[in-house]
């Protein structure tokens, strides 16, 4: 592997449940009806995509732009006291960066990616950070991973991707990266998709050893 590309939510930050809580609250407050399949459906979507989903599929009585502004505003407020960085995440990124260039390819908006990098003191270490807002389509499309590889100037097939969700795994696999899965315990990925990963680990701190086993 010549580079490692990290997802953010669920891999480095314990924020998947936070996103879910905020989105559910906005839908309920504005006349929509949450459906259980919605949580997994929108994981990995870009901001415009999930905002439209909350309006068009769940009946939220706001415009998509208003939904996005409301949800991201509430997430930013929760991040003010520091994002919920997963135990061992900062140290793992530092360890991996000693051997490989590292990047982030996330569905979070740039403001939340920057909040994480700043809080974890990784701004100077992570060479590339791409939000799915900055590409044509969110996960499960491979666009955000392909853009991260392009900015690193490294072929996608020479990159490892670290993911936790079904749509994220699909995106990284579609980009033809070697995928290390860290299954989210709260929203477990589809077993059939998980089976395509090059490695499966239980904890982010196991990543350096898993990368050494990938050829």
C-alpha positions as CSV (number, residue, x, y, z in Angstrom):
1,X,0.0,0.0,0.0
2,X,1.2,3.5,-0.9
3,X,-1.4,5.5,1.0
4,X,-4.3,5.0,3.5
5,X,-7.6,6.8,3.2
6,X,-9.8,7.0,6.3
7,X,-13.5,7.5,6.5
8,X,-14.4,9.8,9.4
9,X,-17.8,9.1,11.0
10,X,-17.8,5.7,12.7
11,X,-14.1,5.2,12.0
12,X,-12.3,8.1,13.7
13,X,-15.3,9.8,15.4
14,X,-18.1,8.2,17.2
15,X,-20.7,10.3,15.5
16,X,-23.0,8.0,13.6
17,X,-25.6,7.9,16.4
18,X,-25.3,11.7,16.8
19,X,-26.1,12.2,13.1
20,X,-29.0,9.9,13.5
21,X,-30.4,11.6,16.5
22,X,-30.2,15.1,15.0
23,X,-31.7,14.0,11.7
24,X,-34.6,12.2,13.4
25,X,-35.3,15.2,15.5
26,X,-35.4,17.6,12.5
27,X,-37.7,15.3,10.6
28,X,-40.0,15.0,13.6
29,X,-40.1,18.7,14.3
30,X,-41.0,19.6,10.8
31,X,-43.8,17.2,10.0
32,X,-41.9,14.2,8.5
33,X,-42.1,10.6,9.4
34,X,-38.9,8.6,10.0
35,X,-38.6,5.1,8.6
36,X,-36.2,2.6,10.1
37,X,-34.5,1.9,6.8
38,X,-33.6,5.6,6.5
39,X,-30.6,5.4,8.8
40,X,-28.7,2.9,6.7
41,X,-30.0,4.4,3.4
42,X,-28.5,7.8,4.0
43,X,-25.2,6.7,5.6
44,X,-22.5,7.9,3.2
45,X,-24.7,10.2,1.2
46,X,-23.4,13.7,0.5
47,X,-25.2,16.6,2.3
48,X,-27.4,17.6,-0.7
49,X,-28.3,13.9,-1.2
50,X,-29.4,13.2,2.4
51,X,-31.1,16.6,2.7
52,X,-33.3,15.8,-0.3
53,X,-34.0,12.3,1.1
54,X,-35.3,13.8,4.3
55,X,-37.6,16.1,2.3
56,X,-38.7,13.8,-0.6
57,X,-38.8,10.4,1.1
58,X,-39.6,11.3,4.7
59,X,-41.8,14.3,4.2
60,X,-39.9,17.0,6.1
61,X,-41.6,20.3,5.5
62,X,-38.5,22.3,4.8
63,X,-36.5,22.9,1.7
64,X,-33.5,20.6,1.2
65,X,-31.2,23.6,1.9
66,X,-33.0,24.4,5.1
67,X,-32.7,20.8,6.2
68,X,-29.0,20.8,5.5
69,X,-28.4,24.1,7.3
70,X,-30.4,23.0,10.4
71,X,-28.8,19.6,10.7
72,X,-25.3,20.8,10.2
73,X,-25.8,23.7,12.5
74,X,-26.9,21.3,15.3
75,X,-24.0,19.0,14.6
76,X,-21.5,21.9,14.7
77,X,-23.0,23.0,18.0
78,X,-22.4,19.5,19.4
79,X,-18.8,19.6,18.2
80,X,-18.1,22.9,19.9
81,X,-17.0,21.1,23.1
82,X,-14.9,18.8,20.9
83,X,-15.9,16.0,18.4
84,X,-16.4,12.6,20.0
85,X,-13.1,11.1,18.8
86,X,-12.9,7.4,19.2
87,X,-10.4,6.0,21.7
88,X,-7.1,5.3,19.9
89,X,-8.1,7.1,16.7
90,X,-5.6,10.0,16.9
91,X,-2.7,7.7,17.8
92,X,-3.6,5.2,15.1
93,X,-3.6,7.9,12.4
94,X,-0.2,9.1,13.6
95,X,1.2,5.6,13.6
96,X,-0.1,4.9,10.1
97,X,1.3,8.3,8.9
98,X,4.8,7.2,9.9
99,X,4.7,4.7,7.0
100,X,2.1,6.0,4.5
101,X,0.6,9.3,3.3
102,X,-2.9,9.5,4.9
103,X,-6.1,11.2,3.7
104,X,-9.8,11.5,4.8
105,X,-12.7,10.8,2.5
106,X,-15.8,11.6,4.4
107,X,-19.5,12.3,3.9
108,X,-19.3,15.0,6.6
109,X,-19.2,18.6,5.5
110,X,-15.8,20.3,5.4
111,X,-16.6,22.3,8.6
112,X,-16.9,19.1,10.6
113,X,-13.9,17.5,9.0
114,X,-11.8,20.5,9.9
115,X,-13.2,20.5,13.5
116,X,-12.0,16.9,13.9
117,X,-8.5,17.6,12.4
118,X,-8.1,20.6,14.7
119,X,-9.3,18.8,17.8
120,X,-7.1,15.8,17.1
121,X,-4.1,18.0,16.1
122,X,-3.9,16.2,12.8
123,X,-4.3,19.1,10.4
124,X,-0.6,19.1,9.4
125,X,-0.4,15.3,9.2
126,X,-3.4,14.5,7.0
127,X,-2.3,15.5,3.5
128,X,-5.8,15.4,1.9
129,X,-9.3,15.8,3.3
130,X,-12.2,15.4,0.9
131,X,-15.9,15.8,1.7
132,X,-18.5,14.2,-0.5
133,X,-19.9,17.7,-0.9
134,X,-16.9,18.4,-3.1
135,X,-17.6,15.6,-5.6
136,X,-20.5,14.6,-7.9
137,X,-22.0,11.9,-5.8
138,X,-21.7,10.6,-2.2
139,X,-21.1,7.0,-1.1
140,X,-21.8,4.3,-2.2
141,X,-20.5,6.0,-5.4
142,X,-16.7,5.9,-5.3
143,X,-16.2,9.6,-6.2
144,X,-14.9,10.8,-2.8
145,X,-12.3,8.0,-2.6
146,X,-11.2,8.5,-6.2
147,X,-10.8,12.3,-5.5
148,X,-8.8,11.6,-2.4
149,X,-6.5,9.3,-4.4
150,X,-6.2,11.9,-7.2
151,X,-5.2,14.6,-4.7
152,X,-2.6,12.3,-3.2
153,X,-1.4,11.6,-6.7
154,X,-1.5,7.8,-6.0
155,X,-3.4,5.2,-7.9
156,X,-6.6,4.0,-6.1
157,X,-5.4,0.4,-6.4
158,X,-2.3,1.4,-4.4
159,X,-4.5,2.8,-1.5
160,X,-6.1,1.1,1.5
161,X,-9.5,2.5,2.7
162,X,-10.8,2.2,6.2
163,X,-14.6,2.0,6.5
164,X,-17.4,1.0,8.8
165,X,-20.7,1.2,7.0
166,X,-22.3,-0.7,4.1
167,X,-22.3,2.3,1.7
168,X,-18.8,3.3,2.7
169,X,-17.5,-0.2,2.1
170,X,-19.3,-0.2,-1.3
171,X,-17.7,3.1,-2.2
172,X,-14.2,2.0,-1.4
173,X,-14.6,-1.3,-3.1
174,X,-15.9,0.5,-6.2
175,X,-12.8,2.7,-6.2
176,X,-10.8,-0.6,-6.3
177,X,-9.0,0.1,-3.0
178,X,-8.0,-2.5,-0.5
179,X,-10.6,-2.2,2.2
180,X,-10.1,-2.6,5.9
181,X,-13.5,-2.8,7.6
182,X,-14.1,-1.7,11.2
183,X,-17.8,-2.7,11.5
184,X,-19.9,-0.1,13.3
185,X,-21.4,-2.0,16.3
186,X,-24.5,0.2,16.3
187,X,-25.2,0.0,12.5
188,X,-23.5,-3.3,11.4
189,X,-22.7,-3.4,7.7
190,X,-24.3,-5.9,5.2
191,X,-22.4,-9.2,5.8
192,X,-22.2,-9.8,2.0
193,X,-20.5,-6.5,1.5
194,X,-18.3,-7.0,4.6
195,X,-17.1,-10.3,3.1
196,X,-15.4,-8.4,0.3
197,X,-13.1,-6.5,2.6
198,X,-9.4,-7.4,2.5
199,X,-9.4,-7.3,6.3
200,X,-11.9,-6.9,9.2
201,X,-10.8,-5.5,12.5
202,X,-12.7,-5.0,15.8
203,X,-11.0,-1.8,16.8
204,X,-9.2,1.1,15.0
205,X,-6.0,0.4,17.0
206,X,-5.7,-2.9,15.2
207,X,-5.2,-1.1,11.8
208,X,-1.4,-0.8,11.6
209,X,-1.0,-4.6,12.0
210,X,-3.9,-5.2,9.5
211,X,-2.2,-3.0,6.9
212,X,1.1,-4.9,7.3
213,X,-0.8,-8.1,6.4
214,X,-2.3,-6.6,3.2
215,X,-0.3,-7.3,0.0
